[in-house]
Amino acid sequence: MPTISKDSLSSVIKRWEDARDLLASTLTSYLDSCISLEVALGRGHTGTRDIASRIDLTLDSIQRDMARQLVQSTSILAQTRNKLVSSIWQLPEELLSEIFFQVVYAAENKNRRMQDGVRAMYSNLHSLMAVCSVWRNITLTQAVLWETIPACDQHINYRAIDLSLQRSGDRGLRLVTILPKIRGSAPTRLVEKMANHTSRIRALNVEGEYLGGISDMVTQLLLRAGVPSHFSELSIRFASNGYFPSERKTACVVHTKSPNQETFKILIGSLGILRLSRVQVQWEHIMFSNRLVELFIHKVKLGDSELAMFTFLSAISSAIELRDLKMIEVMADRDLTETTNLTMHPKVVFPKLQTLLLHDLGFNVLEFFLLKIAPGSYHVTLGLTENAVKIIYSNHTYDIAKVDDLIDLLKGVKIDALLLIRQFPLFDAWLDGLGARKLIQSTPRLQELIMNGWSFDSDFCNGLFPPQLSSIERDEPEFLRLELLELTQTRISAQSAFKNMLTNISTNITVIGGCIQVGEEDWAELEGSEDIVDWLKCNVPGFRLVDLKYIPIVMRAEWLLW
């Protein structure tokens, strides 16, 4: 929305008013002349045919054009008037731009699958454009709304890519692409189209089922002509179905013998955000700069020895500005010949760390990172599955650690959010009620407790909170004081014991979803009309019922947009 000075605006308004007054005066004179013409042309005048032809010309063209222009002028004035009295027109351009930015890049899109997130983003953008011409013009002039280049459909829409490249002006670009499900190199047309804009690329999110295509995309866009100076975010997901935890280590993005390996090291070392799923890099050769603030590692097997974890931790310790560290399903075997005492080695300090997420790690991996990362004021989220008591060895055998060993490990760690997950309900639970109680009690600073997939029968509920404790005068407060309690995908067969358990947990927000037993073998989803839901509404503060399929965000396996 271009603006002009007050003097220029005054000049434009005066010109419009002068033209308006002149038009009104001219129309009045024209009306008088038409009346005079009618009076003057009485009977018996010669040349009437010529005069009639001239009147026809006026009615057919000149007066018709005048009427059209008057209608158009009226429409323009009405639109201008509506703009001036519209509340949104009164807002500064900077505020309007921020509102549109928040609509297009809505926070909820970050928790969608990558492809769905991009679609939602552009759907919101086109919805804004469809409201009115004013909004359309605003969106077209805001380059930031077009900086995400969408190349994640099965059939890439190159027209949409061209429009985004054009409308994004000279802003940095965020390329989002899902490679075709065919072996070979990256899509030639996409690479060629982006080749003219490589200097503008600042973020790449690439997903593919073939590592060769992913490597080719990274090489051609980011390495061949040198690392783009403004590039800062790299997200790679190898979506192969052939994922085998028994492999020695997860493959690297760029082959170790590639001629582009040195350039790739420079690229990785200069990043601000790095997200890897089912692929990794040669950690022993990586040195991060102080630009790295976020690191996300998912389904990566670092190697078949404890040394691999030391190498990884040594590499990321160079990221002194690291704020967010997330490790999900990260694996490393224990070598039977290793006798490392982790407490004998110095801890790694991340002075700027704000959040640490460790989810679905094996016991030996969890133990390593909890003991080797120095404690701090950062928020710790710990997600435990049956893998938390497994120790995998390099000879492909495994041991089951004692739950008490896990409890002893957690006693020395400040944990803010704890997830206890039962992944396979048809098998025996890896944790009973008493074990869960001890585990929770080992984390006295806990603020959030999330339990997913558990069966709340009498044994489990009474183990988690023995009924006899309710009748004993106790000096200590409730079993738990939490900000948030989530019990999702539950199976509740002992309603009385379940209620007793909840009455001894103090929470601000309680989220529950699942089903209740209605017969010997029948189960019914909690939908809101059940008696137990009425009881929960009356007796549990901040209660919210969720769908049976709801699972916590940290457990969702989708590859998110950014």
C-alpha positions in Angstrom: 0.0 0.0 0.0 2.1 3.0 -1.2 1.7 6.3 0.7 2.1 9.9 -0.4 2.9 13.1 1.4 0.2 15.3 2.9 0.9 18.0 0.3 0.6 15.5 -2.6 -2.6 14.1 -1.1 -4.1 17.6 -0.8 -3.3 18.3 -4.4 -5.0 15.1 -5.5 -8.1 15.8 -3.4 -8.3 19.4 -4.8 -8.0 18.1 -8.4 -10.9 15.7 -7.7 -13.1 18.4 -6.1 -12.4 20.8 -9.0 -13.2 18.1 -11.6 -16.4 17.2 -9.6 -17.6 20.8 -9.5 -16.7 21.4 -13.1 -18.6 18.2 -14.1 -21.7 19.3 -12.1 -21.6 22.7 -13.7 -21.1 21.2 -17.2 -23.9 18.7 -16.7 -26.2 21.6 -15.6 -25.3 23.6 -18.7 -25.7 20.5 -20.9 -29.2 19.9 -19.5 -30.1 23.5 -20.2 -28.8 23.2 -23.7 -30.9 20.1 -24.3 -34.0 21.9 -23.1 -33.2 24.9 -25.3 -32.7 22.6 -28.3 -36.1 21.0 -27.8 -37.9 24.4 -27.5 -36.0 25.9 -30.5 -36.9 23.1 -32.9 -40.5 23.7 -33.7 -42.5 22.7 -36.7 -41.5 23.7 -40.2 -37.7 23.8 -39.7 -35.5 22.6 -42.5 -32.5 20.2 -42.0 -34.3 18.2 -39.3 -32.9 14.9 -40.6 -29.3 16.2 -40.1 -30.1 17.3 -36.6 -31.7 14.0 -35.8 -28.6 12.1 -37.0 -26.5 14.3 -34.8 -28.7 13.5 -31.8 -28.5 9.8 -32.6 -24.7 10.0 -32.6 -24.9 11.6 -29.2 -27.2 9.0 -27.7 -25.4 6.0 -29.3 -21.8 6.9 -28.4 -21.0 10.1 -26.5 -23.8 9.9 -23.9 -23.5 6.2 -23.5 -19.8 6.6 -22.8 -20.6 9.4 -20.4 -23.1 7.2 -18.5 -20.6 4.3 -18.3 -17.9 6.6 -17.0 -20.3 8.1 -14.4 -21.2 4.6 -13.2 -17.5 3.6 -13.0 -16.7 6.8 -11.1 -19.5 6.1 -8.6 -18.2 2.6 -8.1 -14.6 3.8 -7.5 -15.8 6.5 -5.0 -17.9 3.9 -3.2 -14.9 1.5 -2.9 -12.7 4.4 -1.7 -15.3 5.4 0.9 -15.6 1.9 2.2 -11.9 1.6 2.5 -11.7 4.8 4.5 -14.4 3.7 7.0 -13.2 0.1 7.2 -11.5 -0.7 10.5 -8.8 -2.8 8.8 -7.9 0.1 6.5 -7.1 2.2 9.6 -4.4 -0.3 10.7 -0.8 0.5 9.9 0.7 -1.5 7.0 3.2 -3.1 9.4 0.4 -4.4 11.6 -1.6 -5.8 8.7 1.5 -7.5 7.4 2.1 -9.1 10.8 -1.6 -10.3 11.0 -1.3 -11.9 7.5 2.0 -13.5 8.4 0.5 -15.1 11.5 -2.4 -16.4 9.4 -0.2 -17.9 6.7 2.4 -19.3 9.1 -0.1 -20.4 11.7 1.5 -22.1 14.7 -0.7 -25.2 14.3 0.9 -25.9 10.9 4.2 -26.6 12.6 2.6 -29.7 14.1 1.4 -31.1 10.8 3.1 -33.4 8.4 5.4 -31.5 6.1 3.2 -31.9 3.1 0.0 -31.0 5.0 1.8 -28.0 6.6 2.7 -26.6 3.2 -0.8 -27.2 1.8 -2.4 -25.5 4.8 0.0 -22.5 4.5 -0.9 -21.9 0.9 -4.6 -22.5 1.5 -4.6 -19.8 4.2 -2.7 -17.5 1.8 -5.2 -18.0 -1.0 -8.1 -17.5 1.4 -6.7 -14.1 2.3 -6.4 -13.2 -1.3 -10.0 -14.1 -2.0 -11.5 -11.8 0.6 -11.2 -8.5 -1.3 -8.9 -6.6 -3.7 -7.3 -4.8 -0.8 -6.3 -8.0 0.9 -5.2 -9.5 -2.4 -2.9 -6.5 -3.0 -1.4 -6.7 0.4 -0.6 -10.4 0.1 0.9 -9.9 -3.3 3.3 -7.2 -2.0 4.4 -9.1 1.1 7.3 -11.2 -0.2 7.7 -13.0 3.1 4.4 -14.8 2.5 5.8 -16.4 -0.7 9.3 -17.4 0.5 8.4 -21.1 1.0 8.8 -22.9 -2.3 6.2 -25.8 -2.5 7.6 -28.9 -4.3 6.1 -31.6 -2.1 3.3 -33.0 -4.2 3.5 -36.2 -6.2 3.4 -34.2 -9.3 5.3 -31.0 -8.7 3.3 -27.8 -9.6 6.0 -25.8 -11.4 3.5 -22.9 -12.0 3.1 -22.5 -8.3 6.9 -22.6 -7.9 7.3 -19.9 -10.6 4.7 -17.6 -8.8 6.4 -18.1 -5.4 9.8 -17.3 -6.9 8.4 -14.2 -8.6 6.4 -12.9 -5.6 9.1 -13.6 -3.0 11.2 -10.8 -4.6 14.8 -11.0 -3.4 14.0 -12.7 -0.1 15.7 -15.8 1.1 13.9 -19.0 0.0 12.8 -22.1 1.9 12.6 -25.1 -0.4 10.3 -27.9 0.7 10.4 -31.0 -1.4 9.4 -34.6 -1.3 11.3 -36.4 -4.0 9.5 -38.7 -6.5 9.3 -42.4 -5.6 11.8 -43.5 -8.2 15.5 -44.4 -8.0 18.0 -42.0 -9.4 18.9 -38.4 -9.1 16.9 -35.4 -8.0 14.2 -34.1 -10.4 16.1 -32.4 -13.2 13.5 -29.7 -13.9 13.3 -28.7 -10.2 17.1 -28.5 -9.9 17.4 -26.4 -13.0 14.6 -24.1 -11.9 16.2 -23.6 -8.5 19.7 -23.3 -9.9 19.1 -19.7 -10.8 18.2 -18.9 -7.2 20.7 -21.0 -5.2 22.2 -17.8 -3.7 18.8 -17.1 -2.2 18.2 -20.5 -0.6 18.4 -20.3 3.1 16.5 -23.5 4.1 16.0 -26.9 2.6 13.6 -29.5 3.8 14.0 -32.7 1.7 12.4 -36.1 2.1 12.8 -39.1 -0.1 12.7 -42.9 -0.2 16.1 -43.2 -1.9 19.2 -41.8 -0.4 20.8 -41.3 -3.8 18.2 -38.8 -4.8 18.5 -36.9 -1.4 22.3 -36.8 -1.7 22.0 -35.6 -5.3 19.6 -32.8 -4.3 21.9 -31.6 -1.6 25.0 -31.8 -3.8 23.5 -30.0 -6.8 21.8 -27.2 -4.9 24.1 -26.6 -2.0 27.6 -28.0 -2.7 28.4 -27.9 -6.4 28.6 -24.2 -6.8 29.7 -23.6 -3.2 27.7 -23.2 0.0 25.1 -20.4 -0.4 26.2 -17.6 1.9 22.8 -17.2 3.6 22.0 -20.9 3.9 21.3 -21.8 7.6 18.6 -24.6 7.9 18.9 -28.2 6.7 16.2 -30.8 7.3 16.7 -34.3 5.7 14.5 -37.3 6.1 15.4 -40.7 4.5 11.9 -42.2 4.4 13.1 -45.7 3.5 11.0 -48.7 4.5 14.2 -50.7 4.7 15.2 -49.5 8.2 17.1 -52.1 10.1 18.3 -51.3 13.7 20.7 -54.2 13.4 22.8 -52.4 10.8 26.2 -51.3 12.1 25.5 -47.6 11.7 23.1 -45.3 9.9 24.2 -44.1 6.4 25.6 -40.6 5.8 23.9 -38.0 3.7 26.9 -37.6 1.5 29.1 -40.6 0.9 32.4 -40.5 2.8 34.4 -40.9 -0.5 32.4 -38.2 -2.3 34.5 -35.4 -3.8 32.0 -33.0 -2.2 32.6 -34.3 1.3 34.8 -31.3 2.3 32.3 -28.8 1.1 29.6 -30.7 2.9 31.5 -30.5 6.2 31.7 -26.7 5.7 28.0 -26.6 5.1 27.1 -28.6 8.2 29.5 -26.6 10.3 27.9 -23.3 9.3 24.3 -24.3 10.0 21.9 -22.7 12.4 19.4 -25.6 12.4 20.1 -29.2 11.6 17.4 -31.9 11.5 18.2 -35.5 10.5 16.0 -38.5 10.3 17.4 -41.9 9.4 20.6 -40.3 8.0 23.6 -38.9 9.7 26.9 -37.2 9.0 30.5 -38.1 9.8 30.5 -36.7 13.3 34.2 -37.2 13.8 35.0 -34.6 11.1 32.3 -32.0 12.1 33.0 -28.8 13.9 29.9 -26.6 14.5 30.0 -22.8 14.7 28.3 -20.6 17.2 25.4 -20.4 14.7 23.9 -23.8 15.5 20.9 -23.3 17.8 18.7 -26.3 17.1 19.7 -30.0 16.6 17.1 -32.7 15.9 18.3 -36.4 15.5 15.7 -39.1 14.8 16.0 -42.8 14.2 19.8 -42.7 13.8 22.2 -45.4 14.8 25.4 -43.7 15.7 27.5 -46.9 15.7 28.2 -50.2 17.4 30.2 -48.9 20.3 30.1 -46.4 23.1 32.9 -44.6 21.2 30.3 -43.6 18.6 28.3 -41.7 21.3 31.5 -40.0 22.5 32.3 -38.9 19.0 28.8 -37.5 18.4 28.7 -35.7 21.7 32.2 -34.3 21.1 31.1 -32.9 17.7 28.0 -31.2 19.0 29.8 -29.8 22.1 31.3 -27.3 19.7 27.9 -25.7 19.3 28.2 -23.3 22.2 25.0 -21.4 21.3 22.8 -24.6 21.1 19.4 -23.9 22.5 17.3 -26.9 21.5 18.6 -30.5 21.4 16.2 -33.3 20.5 17.1 -37.0 20.2 14.4 -39.5 19.3 15.1 -43.2 18.8 18.9 -42.6 18.7 20.8 -45.9 19.0 24.2 -47.2 19.7 25.3 -50.7 20.6 27.3 -51.6 23.7 30.5 -53.3 22.8 31.0 -56.3 25.2 34.7 -55.5 25.3 34.1 -51.9 26.5 34.6 -51.2 30.2 34.1 -47.4 30.2 33.1 -45.7 33.5 31.0 -42.8 32.4 31.4 -41.0 35.7 35.1 -40.7 35.1 34.8 -38.5 32.1 34.0 -34.8 32.3 30.5 -33.7 31.4 29.7 -31.6 28.3 28.3 -28.2 29.1 25.8 -26.4 26.7 25.7 -22.9 28.3 22.7 -21.7 26.2 20.6 -24.9 26.2 16.9 -24.2 26.8 15.3 -27.5 26.0 16.5 -31.1 26.0 14.3 -34.0 24.6 15.4 -37.6 25.0 12.7 -39.9 23.7 12.6 -43.7 23.1 16.3 -44.4 23.8 17.8 -47.7 24.9 19.1 -47.9 28.5 22.7 -47.6 27.6 22.1 -44.6 25.3 19.9 -42.9 27.8 22.4 -43.5 30.6 25.2 -42.1 28.4 23.5 -38.8 27.6 22.0 -38.3 31.1 25.4 -38.7 32.7 27.5 -36.9 30.0 25.4 -33.8 29.5 25.9 -31.3 32.3 22.8 -30.4 34.3 21.4 -26.9 34.0 18.3 -24.7 34.1 17.0 -26.0 30.7 13.7 -27.8 30.4 14.1 -31.6 30.2 11.5 -33.9 28.5 12.1 -37.6 28.9 10.1 -40.2 26.9 10.4 -43.8 28.1 9.2 -46.9 26.3 10.1 -50.5 26.8 13.4 -49.7 25.1 14.4 -47.8 28.3 15.2 -51.1 29.9 17.0 -52.7 26.9 20.7 -52.8 26.4 21.7 -53.7 22.8 25.1 -55.3 22.2 27.2 -55.1 19.1 26.8 -58.9 18.6 23.0 -58.4 18.1 22.1 -59.7 21.6 20.5 -57.7 24.3 19.9 -57.6 28.1 17.0 -56.3 30.1 18.0 -53.8 32.7 16.2 -53.7 36.0 13.6 -51.0 36.5 15.4 -50.1 39.7 18.5 -49.4 37.7 16.4 -46.9 35.6 15.0 -45.4 38.7 18.5 -44.9 40.2 19.6 -43.3 37.0 16.8 -40.8 37.0 17.3 -39.8 40.7 20.2 -37.6 39.8 18.4 -35.8 36.9 16.0 -32.8 36.9 13.1 -33.9 34.7 10.3 -31.4 33.9 8.2 -33.6 31.6 8.0 -37.4 31.7 6.3 -39.6 29.1 5.6 -43.2 30.0 4.6 -45.1 26.9 3.3 -48.6 26.4 3.6 -49.3 22.7 2.4 -52.9 22.5 -0.8 -53.4 24.5 -1.1 -57.1 23.5 2.2 -57.9 25.3 3.0 -57.7 29.0 3.6 -54.1 30.1 7.2 -53.2 30.7 6.2 -51.4 33.8 3.7 -52.3 36.5 1.8 -49.8 38.7 4.3 -49.9 41.6 7.2 -49.5 39.2 5.5 -46.5 37.6 5.0 -45.0 41.1 8.7 -45.4 42.0 9.8 -44.1 38.6 7.6 -41.0 39.1 8.7 -40.5 42.6 12.3 -40.4 41.4 11.5 -37.2 39.6 10.4 -34.8 42.4 10.5 -31.7 40.2 8.1 -33.1 37.6 5.7 -30.7 36.1 4.1 -32.7 33.3 3.3 -36.4 33.3 2.1 -38.1 30.1 1.1 -41.8 30.0 0.0 -43.3 26.7 -1.3 -46.7 25.9 -1.7 -48.0 29.5 -4.4 -50.3 30.9 -5.7 -49.0 34.2 -6.9 -52.1 35.9 -7.1 -52.7 39.6 -3.5 -53.9 39.9 -2.1 -51.0 38.0 -4.1 -48.3 39.7 -3.6 -49.7 43.2 0.1 -50.1 42.5 0.4 -46.5 41.3 -1.5 -45.3 44.3 -2.4 -47.9 47.0 -5.9 -47.4 48.3 -4.8 -47.7 51.9 -2.9 -44.5 51.6 -6.1 -42.5 51.1 -7.3 -43.3 54.6 -3.9 -42.6 56.4 -3.2 -39.2 57.8 -0.2 -38.1 56.0 2.0 -35.0 56.4 3.2 -35.0 52.8 1.0 -33.5 50.1 -0.8 -35.4 47.3 1.1 -38.1 45.5 1.8 -35.7 42.7 1.5 -31.9 42.0 1.6 -31.3 38.3 0.9 -28.5 35.8 -0.3 -31.1 33.3 -1.5 -34.7 33.4 -2.2 -36.6 30.1 -3.6 -40.1 30.1 -4.2 -41.0 26.4 -5.2 -44.1 24.5 -6.1 -45.6 27.9 -8.1 -48.7 28.7 -10.0 -48.3 32.0 -11.4 -51.4 33.5 -11.3 -50.5 37.2 -13.2 -47.2 37.4 -13.2 -46.9 41.2 -9.5 -47.5 41.5 -8.9 -45.1 38.6 -11.0 -42.4 40.4 -9.1 -42.9 43.6 -5.8 -42.5 41.8 -6.9 -39.2 40.2 -8.1 -37.7 43.5 -4.6 -38.0 44.8 -3.0 -36.2 41.9 -3.1 -32.4 42.0 -3.0 -30.9 38.5 -4.0 -27.7 36.7 -4.9 -29.4 33.4 -5.9 -33.1 33.0 -6.3 -34.6 29.5 -7.9 -38.0 29.2 -8.8 -40.1 26.2 -9.4 -43.8 25.7 -12.1 -46.4 26.4 -13.8 -48.1 29.3 -14.7 -51.8 29.7 -18.4 -52.4 29.3 -18.4 -56.2 29.4 -16.1 -59.1 29.8 -14.4 -58.4 26.5 -16.1 -55.3 25.2 -14.8 -51.8 25.2 -16.4 -48.4 24.5 -14.7 -45.2 23.6 -15.1 -42.3 26.0 -17.2 -39.8 24.0 -18.6 -37.5 26.7 -21.9 -39.0 27.8 -20.5 -41.7 30.1 -21.0 -41.5 33.9 -17.2 -41.5 34.5 -16.9 -38.5 32.2 -19.5 -36.6 34.3 -17.5 -37.6 37.4 -14.3 -36.3 35.8 -15.9 -33.0 34.9 -17.0 -32.5 38.5 -13.9 -33.8 40.4 -10.9 -33.2 38.2 -9.7 -29.6 37.7 -9.1 -28.5 34.1 -10.4 -31.8 32.7 -10.5 -32.1 28.9 -11.6 -35.2 27.0 -9.8 -36.1 23.8 -10.3 -38.5 21.0 -9.2 -42.2 21.3 -6.7 -41.6 18.5 -5.1 -38.6 20.1 -1.5 -39.0 20.9 1.0 -36.5 22.4 2.9 -34.3 19.9 6.3 -35.7 20.9 5.1 -39.2 19.9 3.9 -38.3 16.5 6.1 -39.9 13.8 5.3 -37.4 11.1 8.1 -35.4 9.6 7.1 -31.8 10.4 7.6 -28.8 8.3 10.3 -26.9 10.2 
